[in-house]
Amino acid sequence: MIEIKNIVFTSNNLGCIKCFLCFINYLLPLRLKFSNESFVALYNKEKQGLITLNKDSKSFSRFKITKLILEENSSSIALQLVNYVISRYRAMGANSFYIVVDENQSDMLNIFKNELNFRHCGCEYLYKINSVSTSYPLFLKPFKKENVKEICAFYNENINSFNKFLFSRQPYQFFNGCFKYVFYNDEKNKILGYFEVATKNNIDYYINFSIDFAYNIYLIDAIKFIQTKLKQRNKNFNLYIKVKDYFMNSKEILTILKENNAEFISKGQILAKDYYREIKQDNLFRNAKIIFNDPTVA
């Protein structure tokens, strides 16, 4: 019989401090959780799988699956692991779950699309920014908390209408620990772009952004500005940018990046599940060794 436990209640190598923090995080309600949470599937006390969920930009109700590891010949427990965490989090108030799967991971796509009935709701493109000129005519302004409602409205307005339910944000989600910059017009009375830079290790930095359709051409200057700011903090780092096609101007942005020799890294399918949809109960998995680990930041 498969038993699923929070990782803190299993034999692990977390260390005393990490283990204590994970235990506190486990006890807290969704609104107060401060870290991702992992659950392990055990069969006869042997680990057969692990799943990790993380808040999407500090959301109280939307969670991203950032890791799924299955031991060889144990793929059948994927359904149990995902169902368990969804049921647990739904009972605590969560209503949306999603995962970004590289389009080359056919086994993982099959699990989530065909077995778990996650719906395809977009694609995410990852590009690496290599050396660019440090001269730029554009200066981004630092994020100010008094402007958060205006920034939130701008961000949501640029999302396709059919994806707003899943990916729109609330003002509190902009206090997410990222470096944040705002692109204003010359009069500084209208927002034209919003950029946030996230990192897990202070080496790999990821730009998430929203920019006004009419000002796409300023994207490269914004990247140069951000790269210069990062160089003031760290001489050696990698800079990536994510293009999410649920934003209305994503096609134009992709063209701009290609024209400026940004290095294409990967394309992932965004698969989502919300509590309005039922999960299939039939399990058609076959033997496979599948490991999924999202190294990026949401």
C-alpha positions in Angstrom: 0.0 0.0 0.0 1.3 3.5 -1.0 1.7 5.9 1.9 2.2 9.6 1.2 3.9 11.8 3.8 5.3 15.3 4.0 9.0 15.0 3.5 9.7 16.2 7.1 8.2 13.0 8.4 10.4 10.7 6.3 14.1 9.9 6.6 15.8 12.7 4.8 19.0 14.8 4.6 17.4 18.2 5.3 19.5 19.0 8.4 18.1 20.1 11.7 17.4 23.7 10.9 15.9 22.9 7.5 13.8 20.1 9.0 12.5 22.4 11.7 11.5 25.1 9.2 9.8 22.5 7.0 7.8 21.3 10.0 6.7 24.8 10.9 5.8 25.4 7.2 3.8 22.2 7.2 1.7 23.4 10.2 0.8 26.8 8.7 -2.3 27.6 6.7 -1.8 28.4 3.0 -1.7 32.2 3.5 1.2 31.9 5.9 3.3 29.2 4.3 6.8 30.7 3.6 8.4 27.9 1.6 7.6 25.2 -1.0 6.3 21.9 0.3 7.3 18.4 -0.7 5.5 15.1 -0.3 7.0 11.6 -0.6 5.2 8.4 -1.7 6.4 5.4 0.3 5.9 1.7 -0.4 7.1 -0.7 2.3 9.0 2.4 3.7 10.9 2.8 0.5 10.7 6.1 -1.4 8.9 5.7 -4.7 8.2 9.3 -5.6 8.3 12.9 -4.6 6.3 16.0 -5.6 7.0 19.7 -4.7 4.5 22.6 -4.8 5.4 26.2 -4.6 3.2 29.3 -4.3 2.9 31.1 -7.6 4.2 34.7 -6.9 3.1 34.3 -3.2 -0.4 33.5 -4.3 -2.8 32.2 -1.5 -4.7 30.0 -4.0 -2.5 29.2 -7.1 0.3 26.7 -6.8 3.0 25.5 -9.3 4.3 22.0 -9.4 8.0 22.5 -9.6 9.3 19.0 -9.1 8.1 15.4 -9.7 10.4 12.5 -9.2 9.4 8.9 -9.7 11.6 5.8 -9.2 11.9 3.3 -12.0 8.8 1.1 -12.5 6.9 3.4 -10.1 5.1 5.8 -12.5 1.7 4.5 -11.4 2.0 6.4 -8.2 2.1 9.8 -10.0 -1.6 9.9 -10.1 -1.8 9.2 -6.4 0.8 11.9 -5.6 -0.8 14.6 -7.6 -4.3 13.7 -6.5 -3.1 13.8 -2.9 -1.6 17.2 -3.0 -4.4 18.7 -5.0 -7.0 17.3 -2.5 -5.0 18.5 0.5 -4.5 22.0 -0.9 -8.0 22.4 -2.1 -9.3 21.6 1.4 -7.1 24.4 2.6 -8.4 26.9 0.1 -6.3 26.5 -3.1 -8.2 26.5 -6.4 -5.6 26.4 -9.2 -2.6 24.2 -10.0 -0.2 24.3 -12.9 3.0 22.9 -14.2 5.4 23.9 -17.1 6.6 20.9 -18.9 9.3 20.9 -21.6 7.7 19.9 -24.9 10.4 17.3 -25.3 9.3 15.4 -22.1 6.6 13.3 -23.8 6.1 11.0 -20.9 5.5 13.9 -18.5 3.1 15.5 -21.0 1.2 12.3 -21.3 0.8 12.0 -17.5 -0.6 15.4 -17.0 -2.6 15.9 -20.2 -4.1 12.4 -20.7 -4.0 10.8 -17.2 -4.5 13.8 -14.9 -6.6 15.8 -17.3 -4.6 19.0 -16.9 -5.6 21.4 -19.7 -3.2 23.1 -22.0 -3.4 26.9 -21.5 -0.3 28.3 -23.1 3.4 28.0 -23.7 6.4 29.4 -21.9 9.6 30.2 -23.8 13.0 30.6 -22.1 15.8 32.6 -23.6 19.3 33.3 -22.3 20.6 36.8 -22.6 24.3 36.8 -23.6 26.6 39.8 -23.8 24.8 43.0 -24.9 25.9 46.6 -25.1 25.8 48.3 -21.8 24.7 51.6 -23.3 20.9 52.1 -23.1 18.6 55.2 -23.4 16.0 53.7 -21.2 15.9 54.1 -17.4 13.6 52.0 -15.4 12.2 53.3 -12.1 12.3 51.2 -8.9 9.0 49.7 -7.7 7.2 51.7 -5.1 4.6 50.0 -2.9 2.2 53.0 -3.2 1.8 52.3 -6.9 1.1 48.6 -6.5 -2.6 48.8 -7.5 -1.8 50.6 -10.7 1.0 48.1 -11.5 -1.3 45.2 -10.8 -4.0 46.6 -13.1 -1.4 47.1 -15.9 -0.1 43.6 -15.5 -3.6 42.0 -15.7 -4.7 44.1 -18.6 -2.0 42.6 -20.8 -3.1 39.0 -20.2 -5.4 37.4 -22.8 -8.9 37.4 -21.5 -9.3 33.6 -21.6 -6.3 33.2 -19.3 -6.9 36.0 -16.8 -8.8 33.7 -14.4 -5.6 31.5 -14.0 -2.8 34.0 -14.3 -4.0 37.4 -13.1 -2.5 38.7 -9.9 -3.7 40.5 -6.8 -1.7 43.5 -5.4 -0.2 41.5 -2.6 1.5 39.2 -5.1 3.9 41.9 -6.2 5.6 41.8 -2.8 7.3 38.6 -3.8 11.0 39.2 -3.0 12.0 39.9 -6.6 13.9 42.9 -7.9 11.2 45.0 -9.5 11.4 47.9 -12.0 8.7 50.0 -13.7 8.8 51.6 -17.2 6.9 54.9 -17.2 6.2 57.4 -20.0 8.1 60.7 -20.1 5.5 62.4 -18.0 5.8 59.5 -15.4 2.0 59.3 -15.2 1.5 56.1 -17.2 3.0 52.6 -16.8 4.4 51.1 -20.0 6.1 48.1 -18.6 6.7 46.1 -15.5 9.8 43.9 -14.9 10.7 41.6 -12.0 13.9 39.6 -11.6 13.9 36.4 -9.6 16.7 34.1 -8.5 17.2 31.1 -6.3 20.9 31.0 -6.1 22.2 34.5 -7.0 23.8 33.1 -10.1 20.8 32.4 -12.4 18.4 35.3 -12.8 15.1 35.2 -14.6 13.2 38.2 -16.0 9.4 38.0 -15.8 7.7 41.0 -17.4 4.7 42.7 -19.0 5.1 45.5 -21.5 2.7 47.7 -23.4 2.1 46.5 -26.9 3.0 49.8 -28.5 6.4 49.9 -26.6 7.7 46.4 -27.4 10.8 47.9 -29.1 12.0 49.1 -25.7 12.4 45.6 -24.4 16.0 45.2 -25.3 16.9 48.5 -23.6 15.1 47.3 -20.5 17.1 44.1 -20.6 20.3 46.1 -20.9 19.3 48.3 -17.9 18.6 45.2 -15.8 21.8 43.5 -16.8 23.8 46.6 -15.8 22.1 46.7 -12.4 22.8 43.0 -11.8 26.5 43.5 -12.7 26.7 46.0 -9.8 25.7 43.1 -7.5 27.4 40.1 -9.1 30.2 40.0 -11.7 29.4 36.5 -12.7 25.8 35.5 -13.4 23.4 34.1 -16.0 20.5 36.2 -17.2 17.4 34.6 -18.7 14.0 35.9 -19.8 10.7 34.2 -19.9 8.1 34.9 -22.6 4.7 33.6 -21.7 2.2 33.5 -24.5 -0.8 34.2 -22.4 0.3 37.8 -22.7 -1.2 39.5 -25.8 2.1 40.7 -27.4 4.1 37.5 -26.9 4.6 36.8 -30.7 6.1 40.2 -31.2 8.3 39.8 -28.2 9.6 36.4 -29.5 10.5 38.1 -32.8 12.4 40.9 -31.1 14.5 38.4 -29.0 15.3 36.3 -32.1 16.4 39.4 -34.0 18.7 40.4 -31.1 20.4 37.0 -31.0 19.0 35.9 -27.7 19.8 32.2 -27.1 16.8 29.9 -27.2 16.8 27.5 -24.3 13.5 25.7 -24.2 9.8 25.8 -24.8 7.4 24.4 -22.2 3.7 23.7 -22.3 1.7 25.3 -19.4 -0.7 22.7 -18.1 -3.3 23.7 -15.5 -5.9 22.2 -13.3 -8.6 24.1 -11.4 -11.2 22.8 -8.9 -14.0 23.2 -11.5 -12.6 20.2 -13.4 -12.6 16.6 -12.2 -9.5 14.4 -12.3 -9.7 11.1 -14.2 -9.7 8.1 -11.9 -8.4 5.5 -14.5 -4.7 4.9 -14.4 -3.1 3.8 -17.7 0.6 4.3 -16.7 3.2 1.9 -17.9 6.7 1.3 -16.5 9.0 4.3 -16.9 11.6 6.3 -15.0 10.5 9.9 -15.0 12.1 12.9 -13.3 10.8 16.4 -13.6 12.5 19.3 -11.9 11.7 22.9 -12.9 15.0 24.9 -12.2 13.5 28.3 -13.0 11.5 30.7 -10.9 7.8 31.3 -11.6 
